[in-house]
Amino acid sequence: MKIKLLTSRTDASIGLRLAGVETVLVRTADQAVKAIEELRSQQDTGLLLITAEMENWCAEQLAAIRKNGRPLVTSVPDSKNGFNQSDTISDYIKNAIGIQID
């Protein structure tokens, strides 16, 4: 299973790509909705990370995914919305699924 990021923030995309996370960079809500549907249909998507703006743009689609339980979806902060330098992506993953990734 792969970890994938959906974001409109270039900085988040670059940072997580450097960590080996597949990223999808979108610029509009319509692009985000299409990307969510595509990511949802990919069998290898195990954890979908989204930035705050995606919560607003894709609320309906995200609610359906969360109800279904696959893939697991969790929000991560970005430089614009709630970034705290003391937090790490592994902390967010641990909070989401209960497993520490080192």
Summary of the structure (lengths in Angstrom):
residues: 102
radius of gyration: 12.5
end to end distance: 16.5
largest distance: 35.1
contacts: 286
relative contact order: 0.20
helix: 46%
strand: 22%
